[in-house]
């Protein structure tokens, strides 16, 4: 590709990088491990068993996580040792009870069950499955629920209708058709009980919900969510003995800490302020995980009229590296003399408890569990933070259509969270090959949060693939981004924009600044090296820079291509052939690499192969400039001079 094409490639990839690195971290609830590591970085997806309740047609071993509580060791097992490289090759094994026997769905019913509109049960079932495959979760759940109503003797249909209703957000429907014991594995039965009880509470009958939990607490694998929400339901029912009972000590440390947070907040409701303060201060002072509890402790102090102490807590937390949007806002409010936040209501407390359970489940790769807990939380207290968290969770679960819907529902009442949702929506659209839609979402994000430098950087990065380089440069040179201490990414994008506008000396200066700020960034090294080589500016120095980039990312086909092109420009055509053949192995459908290899073949006398490579370029959808140049080469071949310019000659 031309140098401008390469600008577009890396600018597009950078916009997604900026989203993952800058937007997801602190804009909403901090979904992090106690160490502060983002949940996306726990382990590759193929190294951990999925916590799935989505596919009832799978065996229980495939469909659910283990029945031990999160963070606990199963009876009779030793605590796991620190993972070794060998351990990473084999995912953990999960053993569950066998799925209850169930009748197969018959291919022919006699008589055929039909609804009032004449639609058959099997037709509704197939329509539901098709809708789910097409990402239409709500429609799919509705079709499956209708099929289930016609075939109540079919547990598999019921199970699929239940999970579809859950993840599409139809909680009342899910509560109605939740499988009973013996009809499905515990993962679904207990999930159904949790939904039914929380929905009972949501509809105003706290006593019935509390009585159900008193009779039988929610069991694994949803025991954590049950433990979190139970005290709030008990308090709403007036059952203060159960609401304030000590949390079980057998839980993992983080779950136990959140359970103590619930207890402290309920003690405050009972005006047992000394006990509440002691519990909150103890949580805030806890090593590692204490960062999660600085804000609740500070808010308690604000409500007690101790603003200066609250400010000290917030400042100490931020100085210690705990920075998220809610904490920064708390500091600003206390500093400016704003009204202290109210105690959470019982519904709000239950919603926050479920959201905390969701964050823990998501950190353990149980994204489907997390999505269910967040749906329940939103039904109790619809907040932008939880709506954004739902979008992020569905995104991690691979449910892109559902995640887009969740992001789109984040309202404008909180501009920062709205902008974050739009930015993440844009990243998904970009990955799906919808750059114009992604750009539109980023414009909405920038309009909502005009002072957010992260959004500005992403918008600039997205403008460049649309060849709106002048507009991108205006943003990059504006006061949000062009300031002291600006990042390597800002220098990099600005350099790419200058190059696309043929302002090469300025491009060199910015790209050099980017490389100095990020000397181990292979993309930046490759970009500047390729610019020097392709424009015949500093060919030897550019080749050396590309070698450094390739050493950092030896499997990167674009960098391998840059090396081959540098060798070509230096006249070492045999070495260029070797490098470019390796690049083709890594990126066989890249039009530019095929074009470069054709040129190299021509120079070493392999002209029939050169013509074949050029003809292949034409089927790889090259841009108009490359197509015209390749067609000329097929007809006339190469001249005796060295190749110059952005398109190989």
N, C-alpha and C positions, 0 to 999 in steps of 0.2 A: 504494500500500500504506500501511498505518498506520505510525506512527512505530516501533512495535515490529517490524513486518515489515521496515522498513528496517534496524533493528538486526540482525535475523537475517541479512539479505542481506550486510551488510558484515562481520559476525562470521565468517560462513562463508568469505568470500573471504580474510579476514585469516588464518584458520588455514592456508590453503594458502600464503599469502605468508610466514608465519612458518616454515613447513617449508622452502620454497625458500631463504629468506635465512639461516636460522639452523641448520638441521639438516644440510643436505647439505655444508656447507663443510668442517668439520674433524673430524667424528666418526669417519670411517674414513680410508682412505688419501687423501691430498690429490690429487685429480684436477684439477690446475690447470695453466695455462700458466706458463711461467717468470715472467711478470709478476704472477702470483697471481690473474689473472682467472678466475672459475669457468668450467668448460668449457661450461656451458649458455649463456654469453653470447658465444660466439665469433662467430656470425653466424646470421641466420634460416635455417631449414632449407632454404628455397627458393633460397638464394643459393649453396649449395655442392653439388657432386655427391655422391650417397650412396655410401658404401663398402659396397656390398650384395653378399652372397653368398646372398641368400634366394630370389631368383626366377629360376631357371634358364630360365623361359620367356621372359625378357626378352633383348634383344640384349645383347652384351657391353658396348656403350657405355652401356646403361642399368644394367647389373648390376655394374659393378666400377669402382673408382677407377683413376687413371692408373698406368702401370707404372714411373714414376720413383719413387725412394725418397722417403719422407716428408721434407720439409725440403730436398730437393735440386732443382736446376733441370735440366730435360731438356736433353740435348745440343743445341747449336745455338740455345738460347733465351737471352734476356737474363733477368737476375733480375727478378722482378715489382716494379713500382713500388708505392708505397703506394696502397691502394684509394681511388678517388674515388667520389662519389655516382653518377656515370654507370656506373662499373664494377659497382655493386651490382645493376643492372637485368638483367645477363646472366650466368648461371652459367658457370663455367669449362667449357671443352669437353674431353672425355676421348676419346682415340682409342686403340682396341685392335685387335688382330688379329681377323679375323672368326671367329665361332663355327664349329667344325667342323660339316660337314654331318652330318645324322643322319636316320634314317628316321622318318616320322611315326608316331604311335601309331595303329594301325589301329582303326577302329570295330568291325570284326568280325575275330576270329581264327578260324582253322580248322586244327586243332581249338582250342577255347577253352581257354587254360591255366587250370587250377584247382589249388588246394592240396589237402592231404589232407582238409580239411573241406568241400570242394566249392565254395569261394569263388573266383570268377573273378578274374583279374588286373585286368580293367577295373573290376570292382566294388570290389576292394581299393583301387585307385588313386583312384576317386571317393570312397570312404569316408575315405581319408587326406586328400584335399583338403578335404572337408567338415569333418573334425575340426580341421584347421589353421585354417579360417575361423572356427570356433567357439572358438578359443583353446585347444584340447586338443592341445598340442604333442606330448606323449608318445604319445598314441594315434595322432595323425596320422603321426608318424614310424614307428611300428610298422606301420601299414597300408601305407605307401609302401614300407617295406623288404620286406614280404611280396610286394607287387606287383613290386618289382624282382627278387626271387629267381625269380619265374615268368617274367620277361621280360628276361633279361640283355642281349638285343640292343637294348634301348631306352635309349640314353644319357640321354634327357630324364627318364625315370622314375628312373634311377640318380642323376642330379644332384639331383632334388628329394628323393629319399630321403636322400641324403648331407647336404644342407643341413638338412633337418628333423631328422635324427639329431644333427647338431652342436648346433643351437640348443636342442634338448630335453635335451641333456646325455648322450646315449647315445654316448659317445666310441668305445667298442669297435666298435659297429655302424658308426659313421662311418668308422673306420679300415678295416674290412673292405670297405666298398663305395665307398671313395674313387675318383673317376674317374682313369683313367690318362691320360698325355699323348695328345692327339688326341681324347679323348672330351669335353673341356670346355675352357673358357677357362683361362688360367694362374691366375686368381684362385681357381678351384676345385681345379685340379690341385696347385698349390703348397700350398694350404690342406690338402688331403688328405695330402700328404707330411708336412707339419708335424704333423698329428694322428697319423699312423701312427708317426712317429719318437718323439714325446713319449710316446705310449701304450706303445711298446716299452720306453722308459726306465722308465715308471711300473710296468710289470709286472716290472721287475728285470733287464732285459737292457741295461745301459748300453753294453756293448761293441758290440752290434749297432746301437744307435741312433747311437753315435759314428761307427761305420764308415760308416753311411748318410750322415751329414752330411759326413764327410771326402770321400766320393766325389762328393757333389753338395750344396753348401750350399742352404738354402732360398732361393728366388728371389723377386723382387717379385711381388705386392705384400705378401708376408708375410716379406720379407727381414729386417725389423727384429726381428720375434719370433724368427726363426731365429738372428740374431746374438746376441740376448740370452740365449737358453737354451743355445746350443751349448757355451760354456765349462764350464758346470756338468755337462753330460752328459759332456764330455770328461774332466773331473776325476773323475767317478764311475767312468769306464772306466779310470782310471789313465793317461790320455793327457795328461800335464802340459805337453808341448810345445804341443799345440793349445789346452789350457785357458788357458795364460798368454801366448799370442801377442798381440801388440799389436793393438788394435781398429783397423779401417780408418779412416783420417783423412777419407775422403770422406763419411762419414755426417754428418747434421745435428748441430748442437752438443749438443742434449739427448740424442739417441741415443748420441752419442759419450761424453757424461758418464756415462750409465748403464752403458755398456760398460766404462768405466774403474772404476766402482764394483764391477762384477762381478770385474774383474781384481784390485782391491785386496782384496776379501774372500777371493779364492782365494789371493792371496799370504799373507794371514794364515793360511790353512789350511796353507800350506807353511812356516810359521814364518819367513817373510821379513818380519819386523815393520817394519823401517825403511822398506822399499819400500812396504809397505802403508800405513804412517802418512803417508808423503810424498804418496801418491796421494790418500788420504782428506782430508788437510788442504788439498791443492790444490783438490779438488772443493768443500770447504766454503767456501773463500775466493773461489770464482769469483763474479763479479758476476752478479746477477739470479738465476741458477739455483742458486747455492750454498745457498740456503735448503732445497733438497731433500735436502741431504747433511749437514746439521748433526747429525741424530740418528745416522746410521751412524758418523760420526766420533766422536761422544761415546760411543757404545756400545763402539767399539774401545778408547778410552781407559779405560773402565770395566774391560774385560777385562784390560788391561795393569796394573790396580791404580792408575790415576791418576785417582781419583775427583774430586779437586778441579778438575783440568783439564777433566774431563767436565762438571762442574757449570758451569764458566765458559762452556763452549761452549753448553750448553742455555740458560743465562740470557741470554747475548748474543743467541741466536737469538730468544728470546721477546721480549726488549726491542726487538729489531729488527722485530717484527711478525710473525714466523713462529710461529703458534700453531695446533697441531693436537693431537688427543687423544694420539697416540703420543709427541709431544715433551713434552707436559705430564706424561705418565706417566713418561717417562724422567727428567725433572727430579725428580719426587717420589721415585722409586726411589733415585736417586743421593743426594738430600738426606737421605733416611731411612735410608741405609746398607743398602739392599736388595742382593740378589745381582746381580752383573753378568749381563746377558743372554748366553746361550751363542752361539757362532758358529753361523750357519745351516748345517744339513746340506746336502749336495748337492741333495737333493730340495727342501728349503726354499728354497735359493738359486735353483734353477730355477723354482720356483713364484713367488717374488718377482720374478724377471726377467720372467716372462710377465705378471705383474700390472702391472709398470711399462710393458711394451709395450702392454698394454690401456689404461692411462691415457693414453698418448700417442695411440693410435688414437682413443679416445673424444674427446680434445681436438680432433682433426681431423675430427670427425663420422663417423668410421668405427665406429659403435657395434656393428654386427654383427661386425666383426673383433674388437673389444674383448671382446664376449661370448664368442666362441670361445676367445680367449686366457685369459679368466678361467675358463672351464670346464676348460681344460687345467690351469691353475694350481690350481684346487680339487681336481682329481683327484690332484695331487701333495701338496698340503698344505691341508687343509680348514680355513680360518680364518674367523672371523666377519667380519673386515674384507674379505676377498675375496668372501665370500658377499653382504655388503651392497653392495659395489661392483658385483657382477653384477646385483643387483636394480636399482640405479641405472642401469646401462648398458642393460639391457633396457627400462627405463622410457623412457630417451632414444630408444631405437630404435623406440618405439611398440608394443612387444610387452607389452601391459599384463598379460595373463594369465600369461605367463612371469615377468614382474617380480614379480607377487604371490607366485608360488610361491617365487621366490628370496628375497624378503623373509621369507616365513614360515619359511624354513629357517635363518635367523640365530638361533643358540641363545642360551640365557640365561647361558652361562658368562661373557659380557662384557655386563653390564647396560646399559652406555651404548650399545653398538652394537645390542643387542637393542631398546632403546627407540627408537633412531633408525630401525631397520627398521620397527618397528610404526607409528611416526609417518608414515613415508613411505607405508607401506601404507594408512594412514588417509587420506592426501591423495588417493591414487588412488581409493579407494572413494568419497570425497566427490565427486570429479569425475564418477564414474559414477552419481551420484544414489543412493548407499547411505549416507545419513548415520548411521543407527543402527549399521551395521557399522563405520563410521569411528569413531564414538564408542567402541565396544567396544575397538577397537585402541588408541585413545589412552588408555583406562583401563589397558590392559595396559602401555603404555609408561610411564605415570606410576607405576604400581606397581613396575615394574622400576627406574626412576630417579627416586625421590621428591625428589631434590635438584636436578633439572635444570629450570631456570627456563624453558627453551625449550619443553619438553614441557608444563609447567604452563600456559604461555600458549596453546599449541595446544588443550589440553584445555578451557580456559575458553572459547575461541572456538568449539569444537565443541558445548559444552553449550548455548550460547545458541540455536542453531537448533532445538534440542530443547525450548526453553522451560524449561530448567533454569537460570533466571537467578540464583536465590538461590545455588545450588551454584557457579555460575561466579563470582559475586561473592565468595564465601568464598575461592576460590582466588586471585582478583585482589587481595584484601585481606590475603592471607596473607604470611608473611615472605619467601617466594621472590620475589614480584613487587612487593610494596608496600614499597619501600626507596628509599633515596636514589639519585638518578640513573636512576630507572626510565624506560623508553622511552615514546615517544609512543604506540606500539601498546598498551601496558598502560593508559595513561590513556584511550585511545580505547575499548577494550573495557570498562573499568570504567564509563565514562560511558554506553555503550550499555546495560550491564546495569542501571545505576541508572534509566535512562529506561524500560526495559522494566518495571521494578518501580514506575514512577510516582513515583520520587524525583527529581523534575525539578531542583530547585536543585543537588543533588549531581551530577546528570548534567551540568548546564551547567558546573560548576566543573571536572570532569574533562575534558570535551570542549574547554573553553577551554585547559586545560593541554596537551592533545594538539595543538591547533592552534598554540599558541605553540612547542611543541617541533618541529613539522613544518609550517611555514607554507606549504610548497609541495605538501602532500599534498591532492590534489583531493577524494578521498573524505572525508577528515576535515573539510575546509572545507564540503563539501556537506552532510554529516551535521548539523553544528552549525547551519548556515544554515537547513536544512529544519526542524530542531527549533524554532528561533525563529519561523520563519514559520508553521508548521503549528499551533503552540500559541499564536499571537498574542502572543508575548512581546516580540520586537524585530524587527518585520517588515521595516523598512527596513534595519537592520543585517544581518539574515539574507539579504535579497535581495542586498545588496552582496557578502556572503561567497560566495553562490552564483555571482554573476558572476565572482568571482575563480576559483572552481573550474572554471567553464565555460571560462574563458580558458586554463586549464592543460590541460583535456581537452575540446576542442570537439566531439568525436564521441561523447561519453558521453551516451546517451539518458536515463539516470537523472538526471544533473545538469541536462540540458535540461528535463526534467519539473519538477525543483525550481524552476527559474527561472520556468517557466510558472505553477506553483502560487503562487509569490510574487507574480507580477503579478496573478493572480486575487484573492489575498487583499488586495491593495492597491486592488482595484476597477478595474484596467486590463484589462478583459475582452478587448478586441480584441488587445492585445499578448499576452495569455495564449493566445488561440487560435493566433496565429502561432507562439509558442514551443512549444506543446503539439503542434501539427501536425508541427513539426520533430522533436520527441521521438518521436512515433509512427513517423515515417520511420526512426528509428534503432532503436526497440524496438517493433515492431508487435504483438508478442504479450504485452506487459506489461499486465496487467489494470488496474493502478493508473493508468497513463498514459491508457489508453482511458477510464477513469472520469473522470479529470480533464478530458479534452477534451470529454466529454459535458457536464460541468457548464459549461465555458466556452461551448460552443455554445448551451446554454440561455440563458445570461446575455446573449448578443448576439442572441437572437431566432431562432436556427436550431434550432428545437425538434425538427423531424423528424430532423435529423442527430444531435441530442443523444440522442434515444430509440434511434437505430440504434447509437450508440457504447455506450450502456448495455447494450443487448441483446448486443452483441459481448463485453462484459465477462463475461457469464454463460457463454460458451463457453470462456473462458480460465482456468477452474478457480480462481476467486477463493476466498478464505477465507470462512467462514460469515458473519462480520460484514459483509464487503463485499457478499456475495451478497444478504443480507437488505436492506441499505440500497439497493442498486441496484434490486432488485425494487420497493421502495417508490417510488423515483424514477420508474421506468417507469410505475407506476400513478398517481402523484400529481404528478410533476414536482418542481421546486424551489420553496421558498417565497421570499419577497422578501428575507429576511435573508441576510447573508454566510455562507459556509460556515465551519463551525468543527469542531474535533476532528480525530482521526486519519483517519477515513474521510470523504471528501468528501461534502457534503450538498447 
